[in-house]
Amino acid sequence: MGELTEFASGAGRGLGGLSRRQFAERAVKSKEVLLAAMGHLGHQHVNDYVREPNAVLEEQVLLVAHCFVATWPTREKPHPVDVVAMAVLKCGKLEASLVRRIFGGFSLESDLSAPTEAQLQKEGLRIAREVVVRDSRADLVGYGKAFFERNVIAVELKNAPEACERLADQLADYRRAADSVRVVMSPECLARASLARGELAEPFAYAECISKMGAELWTLDSTTGEFQRIKGASSGAYVSADYELLWTRLAGVAVAA
């Protein structure tokens, strides 16, 4: 185990909701990744380390990450492993497919759909796609009825930070018409969104923001195929008229199917 991996062990979850050890274990497999991170963080002698083993590169990456943290301008400082993760995402020198493997990302938003449908079906729900909810359109709606209990879960899929710009309005619409709301994105998307918001030192701030909007935040890791519930939703209640309208629409979908 190299120095970066050892340092990340037991360090909890970081950027993108990935465990810091999990990120480190994926990143250190590639010399290209370690050299790119060193360069992005300002290491002055990257070329001198090209032939060194990855264990030596881990030590150098962690060294420059600590230097980055030491010069951070605010009192709350980022975790060194998150600094390395930021460098991997922002260096611009790595193949997109390699970055996706490290961060569990997807090529397309639509790639999130089938596994999310499968997850909802595991929960005993039927699936409707592209459902109009007030002024928005939910990517998926899971719904079901047991005795007198109905359950409606509106799901919004995201795969890029720019796609999150309308999220507040979308979640407001869904919250009025569903029992619960989920946002599902890859760890890569969550990490990039956090960086776009300037939240390197607070990697869970965006999850808190989504929670306050009334939605749960889930990640789906393409590398493992696993879902992770990052943050639950703040309490809230649907509006009966909007809920009944959506349920009627879903019943129509069921009949049409």
PEJO-V233305 format. One record per run of one state. SS is the DSSP state (2 for helix, 1 for strand, 0 for the rest). FROM is the first residue (numbers start at 0). TO is the last residue. If there is no record, write none. Layout:
# PEJO-V233305
SS_FROM_TO, SS_FROM_TO
This chain:
# PEJO-V233305
0_0_1, 2_2_7, 0_8_11, 1_12_12, 0_13_13, 2_14_16, 0_17_17, 1_18_18, 2_19_26, 0_27_29, 2_30_39, 0_40_44, 2_45_48, 0_49_52, 2_53_69, 0_70_78, 2_79_89, 0_90_94, 2_95_102, 0_103_109, 2_110_121, 0_122_124, 1_125_132, 0_133_134, 1_135_145, 0_146_147, 1_148_157, 0_158_159, 2_160_163, 0_164_165, 2_166_176, 0_177_178, 1_179_184, 0_185_185, 2_186_195, 0_196_203, 2_204_211, 0_212_214, 1_215_220, 0_221_224, 1_225_230, 0_231_238, 2_239_255, 0_256_256
